[in-house]
Each structure stands twice: as structure tokens, then as C-alpha cells.
Amino acid sequence: MRVSEYDAASVMTEMLITNDPTGYVDKGIGDTLIPMLPRLLGYGKVCSSSAKHPRFAHETRNAVGSAMWERLTEGGRARYEESEDRYWLG
């Protein structure tokens, strides 16, 4: 997992990959790790990358990442900000 500072109070997830996708896909790794980031990193909020309105040159979000954030949203742990095309936790 790689994150970067989004602003003084927030970090943005950049990527989450595994070396063995067949053994780890759909196991809930991201769903478990991302909600832990505010506590582990000391930031109040975590946001996804945006697929439509990138703030940074390297920023993107693929369908798998969007699906993971949707699960967090459906579970009440994140919210979607349509104007930014960005999911927020915290």
C-alpha cells in the first residue's frame, strides 16, 4: 500500500497491490487496512484517488479500487463526494 499526504489533515490512498493476486483478491485486505490508516498514520481523514478529477499527476483509481471503496461506503465506513469523484473515510 502506498499513501501520500492530500492536505494537512488527510492522506490519499495511491495504490494497494499484492504479489499474488490469485491468493489475495477479494479477501478484504484493503477493506481492513484503509479504515486503520487514520489511527496508524495520525491523520483525521483518508481519501481515495479520483478517477475523473485528479489533483496530482500520478493519481488514478481503477474499477477494483472503486469497488473496494463502494463496499466501505455501503458498510457506512466511507462516503462518496461526487463533485470530486473521491471517497472519504473519517
One Martini backbone bead per residue (centre of mass of N, CA, C, O) as a GRO file, in nm:
protein
   90
    1MET     BB    1   0.099   0.035   0.020
    2ARG     BB    2   0.016   0.373  -0.087
    3VAL     BB    3   0.066   0.701   0.046
    4SER     BB    4  -0.045   1.048   0.059
    5GLU     BB    5  -0.059   1.370   0.101
    6TYR     BB    6  -0.335   1.587   0.068
    7ASP     BB    7  -0.334   1.723   0.351
    8ALA     BB    8  -0.290   1.812   0.677
    9ALA     BB    9  -0.552   1.593   0.748
   10SER     BB   10  -0.475   1.405   0.486
   11VAL     BB   11  -0.493   1.098   0.308
   12MET     BB   12  -0.395   0.917   0.009
   13THR     BB   13  -0.465   0.663  -0.183
   14GLU     BB   14  -0.275   0.500  -0.440
   15MET     BB   15  -0.210   0.190  -0.351
   16LEU     BB   16  -0.300  -0.174  -0.380
   17ILE     BB   17  -0.089  -0.456  -0.366
   18THR     BB   18  -0.007  -0.784  -0.479
   19ASN     BB   19   0.198  -1.068  -0.560
   20ASP     BB   20  -0.083  -1.261  -0.529
   21PRO     BB   21  -0.381  -1.228  -0.663
   22THR     BB   22  -0.512  -1.516  -0.635
   23GLY     BB   23  -0.477  -1.517  -0.304
   24TYR     BB   24  -0.609  -1.196  -0.244
   25VAL     BB   25  -0.858  -1.165  -0.385
   26ASP     BB   26  -1.134  -1.086  -0.204
   27LYS     BB   27  -1.024  -1.064   0.126
   28GLY     BB   28  -1.020  -0.757   0.264
   29ILE     BB   29  -0.761  -0.586   0.294
   30GLY     BB   30  -0.849  -0.294   0.227
   31ASP     BB   31  -1.101  -0.290   0.414
   32THR     BB   32  -0.907  -0.309   0.668
   33LEU     BB   33  -0.671  -0.095   0.631
   34ILE     BB   34  -0.798   0.183   0.569
   35PRO     BB   35  -0.947   0.232   0.851
   36MET     BB   36  -0.651   0.238   1.002
   37LEU     BB   37  -0.492   0.494   0.903
   38PRO     BB   38  -0.557   0.725   1.101
   39ARG     BB   39  -0.423   0.583   1.344
   40LEU     BB   40  -0.140   0.505   1.219
   41LEU     BB   41  -0.080   0.817   1.085
   42GLY     BB   42  -0.244   1.072   1.220
   43TYR     BB   43  -0.502   1.112   1.054
   44GLY     BB   44  -0.838   1.212   1.007
   45LYS     BB   45  -0.816   1.136   0.691
   46VAL     BB   46  -0.934   0.944   0.403
   47CYS     BB   47  -0.864   0.909   0.053
   48SER     BB   48  -0.919   0.872  -0.260
   49SER     BB   49  -0.881   0.852  -0.562
   50SER     BB   50  -0.935   1.002  -0.880
   51ALA     BB   51  -1.080   0.934  -1.199
   52LYS     BB   52  -1.180   1.246  -1.295
   53HIS     BB   53  -1.021   1.453  -1.059
   54PRO     BB   54  -0.716   1.505  -1.051
   55ARG     BB   55  -0.461   1.650  -0.838
   56PHE     BB   56  -0.250   1.451  -0.948
   57ALA     BB   57  -0.055   1.312  -1.189
   58HIS     BB   58  -0.065   0.998  -1.053
   59GLU     BB   59  -0.376   0.990  -1.045
   60THR     BB   60  -0.587   0.697  -0.977
   61ARG     BB   61  -0.884   0.475  -1.043
   62ASN     BB   62  -1.002   0.167  -1.041
   63ALA     BB   63  -1.247  -0.069  -1.033
   64VAL     BB   64  -1.141  -0.216  -0.783
   65GLY     BB   65  -1.115   0.034  -0.604
   66SER     BB   66  -1.409   0.125  -0.624
   67ALA     BB   67  -1.532  -0.133  -0.501
   68MET     BB   68  -1.401  -0.107  -0.225
   69TRP     BB   69  -1.525   0.174  -0.156
   70GLU     BB   70  -1.819   0.083  -0.182
   71ARG     BB   71  -1.813  -0.110   0.055
   72LEU     BB   72  -1.751   0.109   0.265
   73THR     BB   73  -2.007   0.272   0.205
   74GLU     BB   74  -2.223   0.049   0.254
   75GLY     BB   75  -2.098   0.012   0.561
   76GLY     BB   76  -2.052   0.325   0.672
   77ARG     BB   77  -1.721   0.411   0.642
   78ALA     BB   78  -1.797   0.583   0.385
   79ARG     BB   79  -1.787   0.852   0.137
   80TYR     BB   80  -1.925   1.019  -0.147
   81GLU     BB   81  -1.777   1.272  -0.369
   82GLU     BB   82  -1.889   1.373  -0.666
   83SER     BB   83  -1.734   1.643  -0.736
   84GLU     BB   84  -1.447   1.464  -0.696
   85ASP     BB   85  -1.444   1.160  -0.714
   86ARG     BB   86  -1.444   1.085  -0.387
   87TYR     BB   87  -1.344   0.904  -0.113
   88TRP     BB   88  -1.435   0.906   0.244
   89LEU     BB   89  -1.260   0.881   0.563
   90GLY     BB   90  -1.349   1.061   0.862
   0.00000   0.00000   0.00000
